[in-house]
Amino acid sequence: MRRRRATSVWAATCAFALLAALGRASAESGGLGRWLDPATAPFIPIPEIDLDPYSGTTLGVIPTLLRTNAQDEIEEIIAPDVMRNQYFGWGSRMRIFGFPSADTQWVVVGGGKERVEREFDARYDTGQTRTSACSWSVEAIYDRSGTPRFFGLGNNSHTSKESTYLDNQARLDVQLARNFTPRLQLAWLVRWRYVDVLPGVLPRVPSIETLFPGQAGIGTEHVLEQRLILTRDTRDSAVIPRSGARYLAYAGFVSRGLGSSVSYSYLGAEARGYQPVAGNLTIAWHAAARYMPSSRGAPFWALSSLGGDRSTPGEGEPLRSDGAGRFLDSNLLAAGAEARVRVAGFAAFGTHVSLELAPFIDAGKVFATAGTSPLSHLHGALGIGVRGVASPHVVGYVDVGYGPGRAAVFSGINYPF
């Protein structure tokens, strides 16, 4: 199931860089120039351009304010927006990101559109440097989205079976972790989730219950999920890594015996590495596997997922030629790599912003039985990413991916892996 996060305050990174250059050229003459130049503007009206393959076209503006400290590091971002979506009309969001220290960060996002869609997300993380004995985080989410898609199960699910549904869900995550060293951590995640899969509301796209009557996961379910996660992390930064690696193994379950409406289990592993090749080039790679020993009767939104622009261990992996959750089944294998090249830099809001280009490749598959060949019938995507990097906390991206006969554009915050 697609999980929406706060869209990037740098969602149109290219446009932002262009506006900044034009603003500097005309700032001395006053007028519009001082509003476009990051060195003189009270805020920057960043254009919001979202072309998500499922959500349709969203256009708007994000008047962004940043507060920095004496070291020119971002401590707070305030980024409201006004936008219009082709399906659901006018809307607005308020986003506030806080980075009080390298060890702690928080975010609050809330908003809605004229019709159907509402969202709220509040998260607090502390102990991120793992220098203390324990780390913990808590996150509360409410998300009502009218654009998710379902194509059926399996690696060969066909686009002719495209259906849609209204995803109405609430979630509470609590994670507690024991840090044995700054590099080695064992975490316990408890997640309560309520999901209501309702008939679709999009024009000219069949609703899920008409094409897939009886599909597990349609209607209302509630789960209490528990997961153990063992992590070894040698990266030089959790947000903007340039060297090192992270290795992660996990196992989790949902049980009717503990009050859930369904039962299933899963386990998996993920690795991601970063190799500096030159002063301005980093090769980043990742590989992941997820298996469900017990998936009979599991709702479709709990299965292994391939598609979209994010790697979320324990849940889904990216395929940047398709929307989130394009391919669903019990098991998954996926890998990808990109070359992150810093091509420019400029001063903005009292901090330094770097512009990156990142050609990338994604590959992966989903399958029903564990004995399936891992390298046959892989789905693939090639593309280019444009990223704005404001160290040490913020990465905004626009990624354009291409697959056989299809293309997709994504924007958001943080690296895909």
Residue pairs with C-beta under 8 A, 6 or more apart in sequence:
1 148
1 167
1 169
1 195
1 300
1 301
1 302
1 305
1 325
2 54
2 145
2 148
2 167
2 308
2 323
2 324
2 325
3 141
3 143
3 312
3 315
3 324
4 119
4 143
4 145
5 109
5 121
5 412
5 413
6 93
6 95
6 97
6 107
6 109
6 121
6 413
7 48
7 50
7 93
7 411
7 412
7 413
8 396
8 397
8 411
8 412
8 413
9 46
9 62
9 64
9 77
9 79
9 95
9 97
9 394
9 396
9 413
10 16
10 46
10 388
10 390
10 394
10 396
10 397
10 413
11 46
11 48
11 49
11 50
11 62
11 396
11 398
11 411
11 412
12 46
12 47
12 48
12 49
12 398
12 411
13 355
13 386
13 387
13 388
13 396
13 397
13 398
14 386
14 398
15 46
15 47
15 49
16 44
16 46
16 47
16 388
17 344
17 346
17 355
17 388
19 36
19 44
19 46
20 36
20 37
20 38
20 44
20 346
20 348
21 346
22 33
22 36
23 33
23 34
23 35
23 36
23 37
23 38
23 40
23 41
24 33
24 37
24 39
25 33
26 32
26 33
26 36
26 37
27 33
27 34
27 36
27 37
27 39
27 40
33 40
34 40
34 41
35 41
35 42
35 44
35 45
36 44
38 44
38 346
38 347
38 348
38 349
39 347
39 348
42 65
43 63
43 64
43 65
44 63
44 64
44 348
44 349
45 61
45 62
45 63
46 61
46 62
46 63
46 64
47 59
47 60
47 61
47 62
48 58
48 59
48 60
48 61
48 62
48 81
48 83
49 58
49 59
49 398
49 411
50 57
50 58
50 59
50 83
50 411
51 57
51 408
51 409
51 411
52 58
52 147
52 323
52 408
52 409
52 410
53 322
53 323
53 408
53 409
54 147
54 148
54 149
54 323
54 324
55 85
55 87
55 147
56 85
56 86
56 87
56 147
57 85
57 86
58 83
58 84
58 85
58 86
59 83
59 84
60 81
60 82
60 83
60 84
61 81
61 82
61 83
62 79
62 80
62 81
63 79
63 80
63 81
64 77
64 78
64 79
65 77
65 78
65 79
65 349
66 74
66 76
66 77
66 78
66 348
66 349
66 350
66 351
66 390
67 74
67 75
67 76
67 77
68 74
68 75
68 349
68 350
68 351
69 75
72 350
72 351
72 352
73 99
73 351
73 391
73 392
73 393
74 99
74 349
74 351
74 390
74 393
74 394
75 98
75 99
75 100
76 96
76 97
76 98
76 99
77 95
77 96
77 97
77 394
78 95
78 96
79 95
79 96
79 97
80 92
80 93
80 94
80 95
81 92
81 93
81 95
81 111
82 90
82 91
82 92
83 90
83 91
83 92
83 93
84 90
84 91
85 91
85 113
85 117
87 115
87 116
87 146
87 147
87 202
88 113
88 114
88 115
88 116
88 117
88 146
89 113
89 114
89 115
90 113
90 114
91 111
91 112
91 113
91 114
91 117
92 111
92 112
93 109
93 110
93 111
93 112
93 119
94 108
94 109
94 110
94 111
95 107
95 108
95 109
96 107
96 108
96 109
97 105
97 106
97 107
97 393
97 394
98 105
98 106
98 107
99 105
99 393
100 106
102 128
102 129
102 392
103 126
103 127
103 128
103 129
103 131
103 132
104 124
104 125
104 126
104 127
104 128
105 125
105 128
105 393
106 122
106 123
106 124
106 125
107 121
107 122
107 123
108 121
108 122
109 119
109 120
109 121
109 122
110 119
110 120
110 121
111 118
111 119
112 118
112 119
115 146
116 144
116 146
116 166
116 201
117 144
117 145
117 146
118 142
118 143
118 144
119 142
119 143
119 144
119 145
120 140
120 141
120 142
120 143
121 139
121 140
121 141
121 142
121 143
122 139
122 140
123 137
123 138
123 139
123 140
124 137
124 138
124 139
125 135
125 137
126 135
126 136
126 137
127 134
127 135
127 136
127 177
127 179
128 135
128 238
129 182
130 179
130 181
130 182
130 183
130 185
130 233
131 179
131 182
132 179
133 178
133 179
134 176
134 177
134 178
134 179
135 176
135 177
135 179
135 185
135 187
136 174
136 175
136 176
136 177
137 173
137 174
137 175
138 172
138 173
138 174
138 175
139 171
139 172
139 173
140 171
140 172
140 173
141 169
141 170
141 171
141 172
141 173
142 169
142 170
142 171
143 167
143 168
143 169
143 170
143 171
144 166
144 167
144 168
144 169
145 166
145 167
146 164
146 166
146 167
146 200
146 201
146 202
147 164
147 202
148 164
148 165
148 167
148 324
148 325
149 162
149 163
149 164
149 205
149 323
149 325
149 326
150 162
150 163
150 164
150 165
150 208
150 212
150 215
150 300
150 325
150 328
151 157
151 158
151 159
151 161
151 162
151 163
151 326
151 327
152 158
152 161
152 211
152 212
153 300
153 303
153 328
153 329
153 368
154 327
154 328
154 329
154 366
154 367
154 368
155 327
155 329
155 365
155 366
155 367
155 377
155 379
156 377
157 326
157 327
157 328
161 211
162 205
162 206
163 200
163 205
163 206
163 207
163 208
163 210
163 211
163 212
164 200
164 201
164 202
164 205
164 206
164 207
164 208
165 197
165 198
165 199
165 200
165 207
165 208
165 218
166 197
166 198
166 199
166 200
166 201
167 195
167 197
167 198
167 301
168 195
168 196
168 197
168 198
169 193
169 194
169 195
169 196
170 193
170 194
171 191
171 192
171 193
171 194
172 191
172 192
172 193
173 189
173 190
173 191
174 189
174 190
174 191
175 187
175 188
175 189
175 190
176 187
176 188
177 185
177 186
177 187
177 188
178 185
178 186
178 187
179 185
180 186
183 232
183 233
183 234
184 231
184 232
184 233
185 229
185 230
185 231
185 233
186 228
186 229
186 230
186 231
187 228
187 229
187 230
187 231
188 226
188 227
188 228
188 229
189 225
189 226
189 227
189 228
189 229
189 252
190 224
190 225
190 226
191 223
191 224
191 225
191 226
191 227
192 222
192 223
192 224
192 225
193 222
193 223
193 225
194 220
194 221
194 222
195 217
195 220
195 221
195 222
195 223
195 299
195 301
196 219
196 220
197 208
197 217
197 218
197 219
197 220
197 299
197 301
199 207
199 208
199 209
200 206
200 207
200 208
208 215
208 218
209 215
209 218
212 218
215 300
216 262
216 297
216 298
216 299
216 300
217 298
217 299
217 300
217 301
217 302
220 261
221 261
221 262
221 299
222 260
222 261
223 254
223 260
223 261
223 262
223 302
224 254
224 255
224 258
224 259
224 260
225 252
225 253
225 254
225 260
226 252
226 253
226 254
227 250
227 251
227 252
227 314
228 250
228 251
228 252
229 248
229 249
229 250
229 313
229 314
230 248
230 249
230 250
231 246
231 247
231 248
232 246
232 247
232 248
233 244
233 245
233 246
233 247
234 244
234 245
234 246
235 241
235 243
235 244
235 245
235 246
235 274
236 242
236 243
236 244
237 392
239 392
239 393
239 394
239 395
239 414
239 415
240 389
240 391
240 392
240 395
240 415
241 274
241 282
241 284
241 415
242 274
242 276
242 282
243 274
243 275
243 276
243 282
244 273
244 274
245 271
245 272
245 273
245 274
246 270
246 271
246 272
246 273
247 269
247 270
247 271
248 269
248 270
248 271
248 313
249 267
249 268
249 269
250 267
250 268
250 269
250 313
250 314
251 265
251 266
251 267
251 268
252 265
252 266
252 267
252 314
253 263
253 264
253 265
253 266
253 294
254 260
254 262
254 263
254 264
254 265
254 302
255 263
256 262
256 263
257 263
262 297
262 298
262 299
262 302
263 294
263 297
263 298
264 292
264 294
264 295
264 296
264 297
264 298
264 302
265 292
265 293
265 294
265 295
266 290
266 291
266 292
266 293
266 295
266 304
266 314
267 290
267 291
267 293
268 288
268 289
268 290
268 291
268 313
268 314
268 332
269 288
269 289
270 286
270 287
270 288
270 289
270 311
270 313
271 286
271 287
271 288
272 284
272 285
272 286
272 287
272 311
272 417
273 284
273 285
273 286
274 282
274 283
274 284
275 282
275 283
275 284
276 282
277 283
280 341
280 342
280 343
281 339
281 340
281 341
281 342
282 339
282 340
283 337
283 338
283 339
283 340
284 337
284 338
284 339
284 340
284 415
284 417
285 335
285 336
285 337
285 338
286 311
286 335
286 336
286 337
286 417
287 334
287 335
288 311
288 313
288 317
288 332
288 333
288 334
288 335
289 331
289 332
289 333
289 334
290 304
290 314
290 317
290 331
290 332
291 304
291 330
291 331
291 332
291 370
292 298
292 303
292 304
292 330
292 331
295 303
295 330
298 330
300 328
301 325
303 328
303 329
303 330
303 366
304 316
304 328
304 329
304 330
304 331
304 332
304 366
305 315
305 316
305 317
305 324
305 325
305 327
305 328
305 332
305 366
306 316
306 317
306 318
306 319
306 326
306 327
306 328
306 332
306 334
306 364
306 365
306 366
306 379
307 316
307 318
307 319
307 322
307 323
307 324
307 325
307 326
307 327
308 316
308 318
308 319
308 320
308 322
308 323
308 324
308 325
308 326
308 410
309 318
309 320
309 324
309 399
309 401
309 410
309 412
309 416
310 316
310 318
310 324
310 412
310 416
310 417
311 317
311 318
311 334
311 336
311 416
311 417
316 324
316 325
316 332
317 332
317 334
317 336
317 364
318 334
318 336
318 362
318 416
318 417
319 326
319 327
319 334
319 362
319 364
319 379
319 380
319 381
319 401
319 403
320 360
320 362
320 381
320 383
320 399
320 401
320 408
320 410
320 416
321 362
321 379
321 380
321 381
321 383
321 401
321 402
321 403
321 404
321 406
321 407
321 408
322 379
322 381
322 403
322 406
322 408
323 408
327 364
327 365
327 366
327 379
328 366
329 366
329 367
329 368
330 366
330 367
330 368
330 369
331 366
331 367
331 368
331 369
331 370
331 372
332 364
332 365
332 366
332 367
333 364
333 365
333 367
333 374
334 362
334 363
334 364
334 365
335 362
335 363
335 364
336 360
336 361
336 362
336 363
336 364
336 416
336 417
337 360
337 361
338 358
338 359
338 360
338 361
338 385
338 416
339 358
339 359
339 360
340 356
340 358
340 387
341 356
341 357
341 358
342 354
342 355
342 356
342 389
343 355
343 356
343 357
344 354
344 355
345 352
345 353
345 354
345 355
346 352
346 353
346 355
347 353
348 390
351 390
352 390
352 391
353 388
353 389
353 390
354 388
354 389
354 390
354 391
355 386
355 387
355 388
355 389
356 385
356 386
356 387
356 388
356 389
357 384
357 385
357 386
357 387
358 384
358 385
358 386
358 387
358 399
359 382
359 383
359 384
359 385
360 382
360 383
360 384
360 385
360 399
360 401
360 416
361 380
361 381
361 382
362 380
362 381
362 401
363 378
363 379
363 380
363 381
364 378
364 379
365 374
365 376
365 377
365 378
365 379
379 403
380 403
381 401
381 402
381 403
382 401
382 402
382 403
383 399
383 400
383 401
383 402
384 399
384 400
385 397
385 398
385 399
385 400
385 416
386 397
386 398
386 399
387 395
387 396
387 397
387 398
387 415
388 394
388 395
388 396
388 397
389 395
394 413
395 413
395 414
395 415
396 411
396 412
396 413
397 410
397 411
397 412
397 413
397 414
397 415
397 416
398 409
398 410
398 411
399 409
399 410
399 411
399 416
400 407
400 408
400 409
401 407
401 408
401 409
401 410
